[in-house]
Amino acid sequence: MAKDKLRRFAEFLNFPNCFDYPKHLKGKWKQEYFKNNNPIVLELACGKGEYTVALAAAFPEKNFIGIDIKSNRMWVGARMALAAKQENAAFARLIIEKLEEHFEKGEVSEIWITFPDPFPKDRHEKHRLTHPRFLKVYQEVLPANGLINFKTDDDGLFNYTEELFKQLGIAPIQVVRDVHGTEEADAYVRDISTHYEKLFRGRGRTIKFMKFLLPAQLPEVK
Ligand SMILES: C[S@@+](CC[C@H](N)C(=O)[O-])C[C@H]1O[C@@H](n2cnc3c(N)ncnc32)[C@H](O)[C@@H]1O
């Protein structure tokens, strides 16, 4: 298993659609990598990158980049994108906290956050990907009122996010509490399933989705 992981690490570094801490591409992703002026969409905590690959196929007029710290997971999506000859999909190994070292302000048009670790303990709140600390990171790369899509199985994380957004004055554009049990969600929210999504649905969890615009300024919360 460890050997397989090491092989994937090595291959990831050599794949033409994969990057390891690509600080040199900051502000230059469209010009130097995608070679077009299409909007860039990030999938954060992408794991195997199911959203990156599926959205890249569905929306050829946009560029997609899966972001994760584990390259052996992204290797799966990167291989699929290469096999499908997707020129609008890429993967970058980097720490989400350091997004602004890899993207210019406004270089990213939209963000997906797919099944992030929920960090249920109060003392770990600041690690949740919807915590104000992370919202500030996203503000550094999005334009004002940039679009964020958030999908999770975790009730605690979803409720926390809703409560926080009330305090911050963020009114989500769409909240879907049962993605697969209703017709409320768009097809690409319903029909694309990630590895963790399948795992948690198999355990009877209900999948939740929220879409919101991130304002340029946020009030301080206690
Ligand atoms: C629960 S998994 C979800 C993976 C995938 N989105 C899915 O639904 O199958 C969470 C992912 O977040 C990644 N991750 C956690 N913290 C991170 C960070 N600070 N920066 C980059 N990736 C992170 C982990 O490596 C892991 O792949």
The ligand as an ORCA input file, in Angstrom:
! r2SCAN-3c Opt
* xyz 0 1
  C     -13.281     13.948      3.724
  S     -12.155     14.162      2.432
  C     -13.211     14.644      1.058
  C     -12.602     14.332     -0.263
  C     -13.532     14.507     -1.484
  N     -13.983     15.870     -1.632
  C     -14.710     13.583     -1.411
  O     -15.833     14.061     -1.164
  O     -14.529     12.368     -1.599
  C     -11.377     15.708      2.853
  C     -10.169     16.052      2.002
  O      -9.664     17.311      2.424
  C      -8.251     17.307      2.310
  N      -7.745     18.398      3.187
  C      -8.002     18.540      4.501
  N      -7.460     19.669      4.974
  C      -6.826     20.259      3.916
  C      -6.073     21.467      3.759
  N      -5.868     22.286      4.800
  N      -5.580     21.762      2.544
  C      -5.773     20.925      1.493
  N      -6.501     19.768      1.585
  C      -7.022     19.445      2.772
  C      -7.864     15.907      2.726
  O      -6.589     15.525      2.227
  C      -9.010     15.076      2.123
  O      -8.684     14.582      0.833
*
